[in-house]
């Protein structure tokens, strides 16, 4: 099993025709990070129904693809170029579930 130290999501959509080299270049230039730093990098297409994951395992790079046949992945909106998710949030995101709804608001914020 491949484990990454951290998972980074690129907020802006990318062209899904990009492969390992093109996405590695995005990680370096747009995100200012190294694609071989032990982290995983996730990218989505404009339609939001496909994601690609770039992972360095110490000897080479993996490129994984996931496509939803119905619906869209719930992707974060941010002014930052990247954001991170917990393992649980990532599992919900890749299942096509809105991971942002995992945490209930405290009862003091409830309104009738």
N, C-alpha and C positions, 0 to 999 in steps of 0.2 A: 504494500500500500504506500502511496506517495503522500507525504505530509509536508505541508508548507508551514514555515514559522508564522506567517501572517498572510491574510488575504486582502488584496487591494482591488477595489472596483473602480474602473475608469468611468467617470460620470458621463462624458460625452460619447455618443454612439460612434462606431467605426465601420468601415467597409469590411464586410465579412469575407471578401476575397483575399484579405491580408492573411499571410501565413506566419510561420515562426519568425522569419527575418523582419517582416513588416511590423508585426506586433512588438517585437523586441525593440525596434527603432522607436515605436510610439512610447514604450516604457521609458526609454532613455531621453527622448527629446520632449515629449509632452508632459510626462510625469516626473522627469528629473530623477529617476531611480535606475538601478541596475537590474536587468532581467535575471541575473544570476546571483541575486542576493539572498536566496533561500525563501523568498516570498512567492506567492501565486498572484497572478494578475488576471482579472476578469474583464471582458469587453462585451458589449452588446451591439446588436444592429439597430438601425433607426426604428424598425417596426416593433422591436422589443420582444420578438419571439425566438431569438437565437442568442446564445452566448458562446464565447470562446474563452478558454482558460489556459494561460501560459504558465508552466511550472518547470523550474530548474530542479533536477533531482541530485545534483552533484557531479554527474557525468554527462548529462545531456538535457535537452529541453523536451517536455511533453506539450502537445497542443491538443486539448480536449474540446469537443463541441457538444452542445446540448440544444435541442430544438423542441419547442412546445408545438403540438399540433392544434391546440386551441388555447386562446388567451394570450397573455403577455406576462413577461417577468416584471415584477415590481422593482424598479430600479430607483436608487436614491436620487434626490434632487439636491444639488449643493452648488455653492459658489466655488468650492474647491475642485481641483482636477480629479482627485481620488478620494475615496472614503473606505473605511474598513467595516466588516461585519463580524459578529461572533459566529462560532460554529453552528449554533442553533439557527441563527438568522440566515446563514448561507444555505442550510438544509431546507428551510422553508422557501427561500427565494428560488432555488433550483427545482423545487416541486411545483412552482407556479402559484404559491400562496403569498398573500401580502404579509411579509415578515414584520412590517411596521406595526401591525395590530397585535403582536405577541404580548405586549406589556399594557396592562390595564392602568388607567389613570387612578390616582389615589382618590378615595371617596370624598375628600375635601373639595375636589374639582368637579364633582358631579352636579348637574343641574337638572331641574325638573321642567 
